[in-house]
Amino acid sequence: MGFSVQRWAAWAPGLAHPADWEAWLAKPHPLPAEGTPALTEMPSMMRRRVDRLGRIALQAAYGAHADAPDAPVIFASRYGDLGRSVELLTQLARSEPLSPTSFSLSVHNAIGALYSIARGDTASYGAIAAGEETVEAAFMEACGLLADGVPRVMVVVYDEPVPSPWEHFSQDVAFPHAWACLLTAGTEGNTVRLGCAAGPASDTAALEPEPAGLPADLRILRFLVSGASRWEHAVGARHWRWERHA
């Protein structure tokens, strides 16, 4: 099953508009580690409950969804709001009382729930965390929904640097960021297909050279918005192939 990107949006400190993102993805450079979007689309009473990572994810979601009809949304994050979980575990170790609100917002599906409530949207929502293959798992889920006849699906990818004391597990994410794509079924001349196979990747010499230092999820975003014909992501004994069919 193929898909087309109908609309996309992304947010990171210092990058808010698609044109800025396209320029940065072509020539990445260090970005600020701090910054929070205004998220004016969400009611203020609800917005105050959302931490920085949630605001970043929701800003991208609102930007990609815009005025499109309600659609299923898949929120994809390798670690989620891990900073909130660290805070809760620290309080638990000190025998301090835990905040029920903070606990309820620490789970992976909390951001999606807030988005659904704020929009009054009754479409289905999901949350995916699949390690290094989180983005691929989210897009495969989206392709399944499109194959079942859903007219459009939105995928929201978000992450931030892993907090202490777990930062040694992953140093791939240097700054908080999120991106979102509103997907429809692939059309003739504009279809992206995603597949997975065991064994070594195909001839990498045929792939377009990439800027160094991009985490895997932003390499995927770069492929989706750049018009490149193919990108491959090797994970252990598997490799994922993203291909654009003209």
N, C-alpha and C positions, 0 to 999 in steps of 0.2 A: 504494500500500500504506500503510495507516495503522498506528499503534502506540498502545499505552497504557503509561503509566509505572506499573509495579507497585510500585516502591520507589525512593527516592532518598536520597542522603546527600551532604554537602559538608563541606569543612574549609578554614578560613583562620585565621590568628592572631586569636584573640578570638571566633571563631564555630565551633562544633562540632555543635550540635544543630539539627535541622530548624526548630523553632519560632524559634530565634534567627535563623536564616537568613531565614525568611519575614518577620520583623520588619525585618531589615536591608535586604532587597531592596525593601521598601515605602518605607523611609526611610534610604537609604545615608548613612553617615558614615565619616570616616577610621578605618582599622584599623591596628594595629601592623604594621610591616614585618618584624618578627622573630617567630619562634615555630616550634616543630616538634612534631608530634603524637607521642604515645608509641608508637603502632603495636605495641601488645602482642600483636596477633593473629599477628604474624610471628615465627618463631623468632629468638632473639637473635643467633645466629651469622650469620644472613643479614641481619638488620636492620642490623647494623653496617656492611654494605657499601653501604647506600642513603643517598644524599645527601638534603638537606632536601626538595627538590622531589619526589623519588621517594617519600619518606615521606608527604608530603601527598597525592599521587595514590593511593598504596596505602591510606591511611586511608579515603579516600572510597570506594575500590573495596570494601574489606572491609565498610564500613558499608552499602552498597547491596546487596551480594551476600548478606551475612548467612548464613542457613541455607538459601538457595535451592539447588537442584541446580546442578551444573556447567553452564556456558553459555559460548558464544563471547564474548570480550571485545575491544572495540575501544578502544585507548588513543589519544586525540587531543590533540595539543599543537602549537601553531604553531611553537614554538622548541625544545621539549624541554629537556634539561639543558644549556643553552648555557654555563652557568658552567664546567662540567667541560671542555667543548670549548675554551673560552678558556684555561683552565689548561694543557691539553695543547699547544695551539698556542704558548703562551708558552714552555713548556719546550722545544719543538722549535726555536723561534727562538734559544734560548740554547744549543742543542746539548746539552741535558740529557737523561738517559735517561727514557723514558716508562714509566709503569706500565701493564702489560698489563691489569690489573684495571680501572684508571681508564678506559682506552680502551674496553674491552668494555662498560662501563656508560654510556658517553657517547652511544651510539646510541639512536634513538627506541624501538626495540623491547626495550630492556634491562629497563625497568620491568615490562612485560608478562611477560617471561621469568621474572623473579624471582617474580612473583605466581603464575605457573603452577607453578613448582617448589615454592614454599612450600606451596601447596594440594594438590600432587599431582594437578593438574587437567590432563587431556589434551584438553580442548576447544580449539578453534582460537582463536588470538590474532592481533590485527593492530595496526599502528601507523599513524596517519594524520597528515600535516602538509600542509595545503592553504592556507596563507596565511590571509587574512581569512575564508575559507570552510571552515576546518578543522572546525568543529562540524557544519555542514551536510553535509560530505563523510562524516563519521563516522556521522551518523544515516541518510544515504542507504545507506551500507554495511549498517547494521543492518537497515533496511527490506528490503534485498535478501535478507538471511539469513532474516528472518521470512517473506518471500514464498516462499522455498525450503522452508519447513516447519519451520525451527528453532523450538522452543517459546518460547525466551527468549534475549535478547541483552543484554549490558551495555555501555554506553558510558561511558568515563571521560575527562573533559576536565580538563586541568591546564595551568597556566602560571605564570610568575613574572616579575618585572621583568627586562628585558633588561640584561645586565651591560655594563660598560665593556669595550671601546671602542665597542660597537655600540648603546648605549642610544638614539642619535638615530634609529635605524630604527623604533622603536616605543615610544611612551609610553602605550599603552592600558592596560597592566597595572601598577597601582600597588602591588599586594601579591601575595604568593604565594597561590594558592588552587587547589582542585580540587573537582569535583563529578562524581557518577556517577549514572546512571539504569539500573535494570533494566527492560528493555522486553519486552512481550509483544505479540502481534498485537492490533490494535484490536478492541474489542468494541462492540456497539450501545450508543450513548449515551455512549461514552467513547473517542473516537478522535482522535488528532492526525495531521494529514497535512502533509507537507512537499513543496513544489513550487518550481520555478525557472522564471523567464521572462525574456526580454530586454525592454529598454525601461524606461520609468519605473515606479515603484511605483504602486499604486492609491491611492485617496483616503486620505491620511494623517489627514484630519480624523475619520475613523471609528475610528481606532485609539485605544486607551486611552493617556492621557498617562503618560509614564515619568519616573522620577527621573533627574536629570542625573548624569553622571559614571560611569555603569556601562559597563564594556567590553562588547563585543558578546556574548561567551559568557555573561556573567552576565545580560544582557538575555534571552537564550534560556532560561536557567534560571528567571528570573522568570516568563516566559510559561508554562513547563511546570508550575510549582508554584502559580501564582496563580489559575488557572481562567479567564484572559483568553481571548477568542474568537479573536484574531488578532494576529500580530506579523510585521512585514516587515523584512528586512535587505537593504539595497541595497549591492552591491559592484560598482563600475565600471558596466558596461552591463547588469548582471543584477540581479534582485532575487529574494530567497528569501522565500516566504510560508509561515509556520507558522499552521495553522488547527486549531481544536478543533471537532469535530462532536458535537453533543449527540444 
